């Protein structure tokens, strides 16, 4: 069986350091499964991992790709059988046509989920679920505010919050996407600017948000702080602007605000397998029902990885870029 994967031996710009290589699949050992990767997205964390700026440093040479959906081809695990659709629990180097991993590292998901949506199940939906459930107990009618609202996590937050009856006030960096977020269930959309902040204040009126979800940093993070209620929680899970979160004295002293961080990988390491499986079962059910989705721009075979990476910076990109390694 001819197999191919994207690998790198040194940190750097992904288009410079990634290479497509062929490899032989070794025999399975007890407890392992052979997977055919159906689809795998390109996430910002994947690029950071290759660049050497992620929270985990790889052992070189290394494989790229943190999440995917796959079909079990062969199994020496008592929990999985050929034909099962699975997602990995840990990073496995998913930009590959085939992969061997422990059956304990896999979660079975329903077969009827669209493979592109299933490929994006592990990271963004779970991050959104944790943002809404892990830090505070939200009640129907509560407000949450978020920046980078059109990101994969932002889209998932909007949809999950709508299902809970929680209201979302969303900040956008690029105009023209307001109607799309409203169609997903957003209650209000403003531009991520000083003018947009003033508009947000008018929308909230005398109310304040209970939670703030920050994926940008800098002034954008500060705008979220100003919309939080006393005792509210500000959670940083990304840093798209590559600027620090600077906390003024006022929110700490007079607002008694909490400032937290969320890293999905750490949460999964520290959680029980039962808890992890329960959350993914809930999210998979929403995907299957069509009530949770992420926008997809286009897909590429692994051999066209440079075109896929270039598409990330296209001004007209709308949604995720994914690999279909079997194509």
Beta strands, then each sheet from edge to edge (+ up, - down):
strand 1: 3-8
strand 2: 19-23
strand 3: 32-41
strand 4: 62-63
strand 5: 69-75
strand 6: 85-88
strand 7: 98-102
strand 8: 106-109
strand 9: 143-146
strand 10: 167-172
strand 11: 188-191
strand 12: 209-214
strand 13: 228-236
strand 14: 258-261
strand 15: 296-300
strand 16: 320-323
sheet 1: 2+ 1- 4+
sheet 2: 7+ 3- 5+ 6- 8+
sheet 3: 7+ 3- 16+ 15+
sheet 4: 11+ 10+ 9+ 12+ 13+ 14+
end
